[in-house]
Each structure stands twice: as structure tokens, then as C-alpha cells.
Amino acid sequence: MYAIVQVRGVVNTRREIKDTLKMLRLHHVNHCVIVPDTPEYLGMIRKVKDFVAYGEVDAATVETILRTRGRIVGDEPFTDEYVKANSAYKDIADFAQSLATGESRLSDMPGLKPVLRLHPPRKGYKTVKRTFSQGGALGYYGTEINSLLYKMR
């Protein structure tokens, strides 16, 4: 399971990159989506790697992000009561665990919005012009994406 966060804007960008970000439902900076680990999504991620931060996300981080930033239709907060009433899961932690292991998807929860609108990271990005391995904020984070998402909760 990958978490993808748009870090850079798309002004003066090639059309195919804009289209790929649109297919990933990343329309604004600091928006996040959680996608399964499939070859189709990996190809899309590779195409937009210079505009996003991505990496493997764990269950605790997914739970934190869903609790703080998850929204249902009508812009209501995503709560344990909503999960219990509308699915077979008992709470957000149970749903987050099944998401992180790949057993379920965000679309399995009726009414849950697929895009998580995050805050900018506390203490800011290092730089949005270099990759993570070069000391910046772009590209592949691996499991370090969890610390970035925690800062953006």
C-alpha cells in the first residue's frame, strides 16, 4: 500500500504529467491518496515522481490520517461510529489495518472521500526541487513517508 502526496504545483508542466496527477486524484498541493501496490499504479507514480512524495505506509499512520483528515460525503468527519454502522469493521483501527495489509481499499467504505486534504508539514518541506535522497521532499521515501504524513496530520 502506497501513500502519495502532491508536493509541487503543475503550472508550466507537460500535459501527460497533469493527466496522470488527475487520474491519481491529486488536484492540489498537500493532497494525499492511498493506492494499492499494483504495476499500473507504480507506472503512474514513476511518471509523476518529480511532483509527489510517495512510499509504503503502515497501519498506525493510516489510522492517524483517517482519524484526523478523513471525511465522508457532506464534509463530515470520519468516525468510529460511521465505520461500525456502514461496514463490517468495528472501528477505524480495524479498517486501517486491513487497508495497510491490502485486504481492502478506500472505495470499500461507502461515502468515504478518496482524497485526504492534509496540512502542510510542520517545520515545512526541506526543498521541493530535490529528491528525498538528495535532502529534498520529492520522490520515493520508503517507510519514511510515515514521518512526513505524521507531520501533515
C-alpha positions as CSV (number, residue, x, y, z in Angstrom):
1,M,0.0,0.0,0.0
2,Y,1.4,3.4,-1.1
3,A,0.6,6.8,0.2
4,I,1.2,9.6,-2.5
5,V,1.3,13.3,-1.5
6,Q,1.4,16.0,-4.1
7,V,4.3,18.3,-3.2
8,R,4.7,20.6,-6.2
9,G,2.2,22.5,-8.3
10,V,1.6,21.9,-12.0
11,V,2.0,25.3,-13.6
12,N,4.0,25.0,-16.9
13,T,4.1,21.2,-16.8
14,R,3.7,18.7,-19.6
15,R,0.1,17.6,-20.4
16,E,0.8,13.9,-19.7
17,I,2.0,14.7,-16.1
18,K,-1.1,16.8,-15.4
19,D,-3.3,14.0,-16.8
20,T,-1.5,11.4,-14.6
21,L,-1.9,13.5,-11.5
22,K,-5.6,13.9,-12.4
23,M,-6.0,10.1,-12.7
24,L,-4.4,9.8,-9.3
25,R,-7.0,12.3,-8.0
26,L,-4.2,14.7,-6.9
27,H,-5.6,18.1,-7.9
28,H,-3.9,20.3,-5.3
29,V,-0.6,20.5,-3.3
30,N,-0.7,18.6,0.0
31,H,-3.5,16.3,-1.1
32,C,-2.9,12.6,-0.4
33,V,-4.2,9.3,-1.8
34,I,-3.7,5.8,-0.7
35,V,-3.3,3.3,-3.5
36,P,-2.6,-0.4,-3.7
37,D,0.7,-1.8,-4.8
38,T,-0.1,-2.7,-8.4
39,P,2.0,-2.4,-11.6
40,E,-0.5,0.1,-13.0
41,Y,-0.2,2.5,-10.1
42,L,3.6,2.0,-9.9
43,G,3.8,3.2,-13.6
44,M,1.7,6.2,-12.8
45,I,3.9,7.0,-9.7
46,R,7.1,6.8,-11.8
47,K,5.7,9.2,-14.3
48,V,4.9,11.9,-11.6
49,K,7.8,11.2,-9.3
50,D,9.2,14.7,-9.7
51,F,5.9,16.2,-8.3
52,V,5.0,13.9,-5.5
53,A,6.3,12.2,-2.4
54,Y,5.4,8.5,-2.0
55,G,6.3,5.4,0.0
56,E,5.0,2.4,1.8
57,V,2.6,3.4,4.6
58,D,1.9,1.4,7.8
59,A,-1.4,0.8,9.6
60,A,-0.7,3.2,12.5
61,T,-0.1,6.1,10.1
62,V,-3.2,5.2,8.0
63,E,-5.3,5.2,11.2
64,T,-3.9,8.6,12.3
65,I,-4.6,10.2,9.0
66,L,-8.1,8.7,8.7
67,R,-9.0,9.9,12.2
68,T,-7.7,13.5,11.7
69,R,-8.2,14.1,7.9
70,G,-10.7,11.5,6.8
71,R,-14.0,13.0,5.5
72,I,-17.3,11.5,4.4
73,V,-19.8,12.9,1.9
74,G,-21.1,16.2,3.3
75,D,-17.6,17.1,4.6
76,E,-18.4,15.4,7.9
77,P,-15.6,13.8,10.0
78,F,-14.8,10.1,9.6
79,T,-15.6,8.4,12.9
80,D,-15.6,5.0,14.6
81,E,-19.4,5.1,14.7
82,Y,-19.7,5.7,10.9
83,V,-17.3,2.7,10.3
84,K,-19.3,0.5,12.6
85,A,-22.7,1.5,11.1
86,N,-21.6,1.2,7.4
87,S,-19.2,-1.7,7.2
88,A,-18.1,-5.0,8.7
89,Y,-15.2,-3.3,10.5
90,K,-15.6,-2.4,14.2
91,D,-13.6,0.8,14.2
92,I,-11.1,3.0,12.2
93,A,-8.1,1.0,13.5
94,D,-9.5,-2.3,12.2
95,F,-10.2,-0.7,8.8
96,A,-6.8,0.9,8.7
97,Q,-5.1,-2.5,9.4
98,S,-7.0,-4.1,6.5
99,L,-6.0,-1.2,4.3
100,A,-2.3,-1.4,5.2
101,T,-2.2,-5.2,4.5
102,G,-4.0,-4.7,1.2
103,E,-7.2,-6.7,2.1
104,S,-9.4,-3.7,1.4
105,R,-9.4,-0.4,-0.4
106,L,-10.7,3.1,0.5
107,S,-13.5,2.5,-2.0
108,D,-14.8,-0.4,0.2
109,M,-16.1,2.2,2.7
110,P,-19.2,3.8,1.4
111,G,-19.2,7.6,1.5
112,L,-15.5,8.0,2.4
113,K,-13.8,10.6,0.2
114,P,-10.7,9.1,-1.6
115,V,-8.6,12.2,-1.2
116,L,-7.2,13.3,2.1
117,R,-6.6,17.0,2.3
118,L,-3.5,17.4,4.6
119,H,-1.9,20.4,6.3
120,P,1.5,21.5,5.0
121,P,4.1,19.7,7.1
122,R,5.1,21.1,10.4
123,K,8.5,22.8,10.1
124,G,7.9,22.8,6.3
125,Y,9.4,20.9,3.4
126,K,13.2,20.9,3.1
127,T,13.1,21.8,-0.5
128,V,10.6,20.9,-3.3
129,K,13.3,20.9,-6.0
130,R,15.3,17.9,-4.9
131,T,14.6,14.2,-4.3
132,F,14.4,12.8,-0.8
133,S,17.8,11.0,-1.2
134,Q,19.4,14.4,-2.0
135,G,17.9,16.1,1.0
136,G,14.7,17.4,-0.6
137,A,11.0,16.4,-0.4
138,L,10.3,14.7,-3.8
139,G,10.2,11.1,-4.9
140,Y,10.5,7.8,-3.0
141,Y,10.6,7.9,0.7
142,G,10.2,4.2,1.6
143,T,8.9,3.8,5.1
144,E,10.0,7.4,5.9
145,I,6.7,8.6,4.3
146,N,5.1,7.7,7.7
147,S,7.1,10.5,9.4
148,L,6.1,13.0,6.6
149,L,2.4,12.1,6.9
150,Y,2.6,12.4,10.7
151,K,3.9,16.0,10.3
152,M,1.0,16.7,7.9
153,R,-1.8,15.2,10.1
